[in-house]
């Protein structure tokens, strides 16, 4: 499995480098082919048949994912009016990441998020270094215009007031992709914190380094949505942790919980304090601060986030003019899903396919939400955070576009995570510590 982990991490973190030397269509084809090869290798790496105890939520997610894959593949037969290349591209865009859930749940019980996280965090160091150099030293450092046009993946973002700021992509072809990877760095830091205790002084520094690196990546990439998702998840975790300390019947148990969570809580408090300091007027010069903080401040003052969510919910309602089978896959984004997830489903998939697809996605969200609720009732604060982030990511995808989650690099990571954490509540990180039964 170690080879699988390294192959997958290299693909999601460094696959975009291929787009610097090859034409877009060819590089994408190679990346998806590699993803499929890794998927096949994951399915056959364990030659013995293994019966894996899967939670009820995991079983539901497995069935719903299979349904989604079947729906997308079936739609390739009803999207005859669109170019075949765009139809197939759209189906692959969603199905390849989803199939990782199927394979890991059914054929790859030894997939270990803890070991995967260690490799991911180690190989993230160069990515973070490039992002910091772009932001603080040289805005054109390691920027390639071969794939993303003149801006090379940087995004010029308007502030709600006067002025603009630049969102940097590190080595990726889009700042949005860098933001998604930054969120996953924070997430895998939590996985490492969850599964590797006790911690040496060096281990604590490594956790703090990666937590800071993940937040820095999101701040440099400048996407509000993922920063907001991470903040909400940490708030849920903090509430659960505080309640657990208050309701603990034994003081010694409370002390152990506080001692174990202390490094993570301190890191979170420091990051929040820095963020608030950056947002305060007159504290620092504009060029020294993360401009996304200014955007956040303006967003809350003007109610921009709530307004955007309300508008998206309205657009997500079933339109009056809708056909039975829709306009076909790829009709909106030219091979990719449209910007507003649910609305795009209605337009592309129509009443029939769109209804089943929406119910399947909502079922997966509900299953993960139930995991969050059970973890909260058990006062397992880290589990609350671990389940909350992928749940909110899927909600983000449904509201603001499936591309925000199912783009290859982030999609593979999120789907691997969903597969492992939904399998068993007894061991949320999976791997060899999961009880298995070998079938003869």
Buried (B, 14 or more C-beta within 10 A) or exposed (E): BEEBBBBBBBBBBBBBBBBBEBEEEEBBBBBBEBBEEBBEBBBEBBEEEBEBEBBEBBBBBBBBBBBBBEBBEEBBEBBEEBBEEBBBBBBBBBBBBBBBBBBBBBBBBBBBBBBBBBBBBEBBEBBBBBBBBBBEEEEEBBBBBBBBEEBBBBBEBEBBEEEEBBBBBBBBBBBBBBBBBBBBBBBBBBBBBBBBEEBEEEBBEBBBBBBBBBBBBBBBBBBBBBBBBBBBBBEBBBEBBEEBBEEBEEEEEBEEBBEBBEBBBEBBEEBEEBBEEBBEEEEBEEEEBBBBBBBBBBBEEEEBBEEBEEEBEEBBEEEEEBBEBBBBBBBBBEBBBBBBBBBBBBBBBBBBBBBBBBEBBBBBBBBBBBBBEBBBEEBBBBBBBBBBBBBBBBBBBBBBBBBBBBBBBBBBBBBBBBBBBBBBBEBBBBBEBBEBEEEE
